[in-house]
Amino acid sequence: MTTTGSGTPGAPPPPRRDRSPWNWLLLLPIIVPLVPVLFNGVDPRLGGFPRFYWLQLAFILLGVVSTTIVYRMTRRRPGDRKGSHE
């Protein structure tokens, strides 16, 4: 028989509290690609590619970097207690 975080068999686990201000950083890769001024032109070219194409790759990197930062700043460390992370 397994027990949950509260120690009572069959009791639902306590709700997670993911209310870190770091989570707001995840909006950045959603909002930035929606700015039309960024796509409004061909120049500058980077390696022969118009701005639209290399900007798409930059947006992917922006998403990866911001997700990595949020993950590292909000993950629980082995020494943390269960209820102390908010």
C-alpha positions in Angstrom: 0.0 0.0 0.0 1.3 3.4 -0.9 0.8 6.6 1.0 0.7 10.1 -0.5 2.5 13.2 0.7 0.1 13.7 3.6 0.8 10.2 5.0 -2.8 9.1 4.8 -3.4 6.2 2.4 -5.7 7.2 -0.5 -5.8 10.9 0.4 -5.2 13.3 -2.5 -1.8 15.0 -2.5 -1.6 18.6 -1.5 -2.0 21.1 -4.4 1.2 22.4 -5.9 2.0 26.1 -5.5 3.6 27.2 -8.8 3.2 30.9 -8.2 6.8 31.9 -8.8 7.3 35.3 -10.5 9.8 33.4 -12.8 6.8 31.9 -14.6 6.0 35.3 -16.1 9.1 34.9 -18.2 7.3 32.1 -20.2 5.1 34.8 -21.8 8.1 36.3 -23.6 8.4 33.6 -26.3 4.7 33.8 -26.9 4.4 37.6 -27.1 7.6 38.5 -29.0 6.7 36.5 -32.2 3.4 38.3 -32.3 5.0 41.7 -32.9 4.4 42.4 -36.6 7.1 45.1 -36.8 9.8 42.4 -36.5 8.7 40.7 -39.8 8.1 43.9 -41.7 11.0 43.7 -44.1 13.6 41.5 -45.8 16.8 43.2 -44.7 19.0 42.5 -42.9 20.0 39.2 -44.4 22.0 36.8 -42.3 24.0 34.2 -44.2 21.9 34.9 -47.3 18.6 34.3 -45.4 16.0 37.0 -45.2 15.0 38.3 -41.8 11.8 36.2 -41.5 13.7 32.9 -41.7 16.5 33.6 -39.3 14.1 35.4 -36.9 12.1 32.1 -36.7 15.2 30.4 -35.5 15.9 33.2 -33.0 12.4 32.7 -31.6 13.1 29.0 -31.0 16.2 29.9 -29.2 14.3 32.5 -27.1 11.8 29.8 -26.1 14.5 27.3 -25.2 16.5 29.9 -23.1 13.5 31.3 -21.3 12.1 27.8 -20.5 15.5 26.7 -19.2 15.8 29.7 -17.0 12.3 29.3 -15.5 13.0 25.6 -14.9 16.3 26.1 -13.2 14.9 29.0 -11.0 11.7 27.2 -9.9 12.7 23.6 -9.5 12.8 22.1 -6.0 16.2 21.3 -4.7 16.9 18.1 -2.8 17.3 20.0 0.5 14.0 21.9 0.2 11.1 20.8 2.4 7.9 19.9 0.6 5.7 22.8 1.8 8.3 25.6 1.8 8.4 26.2 -2.0 5.9 28.8 -3.1 
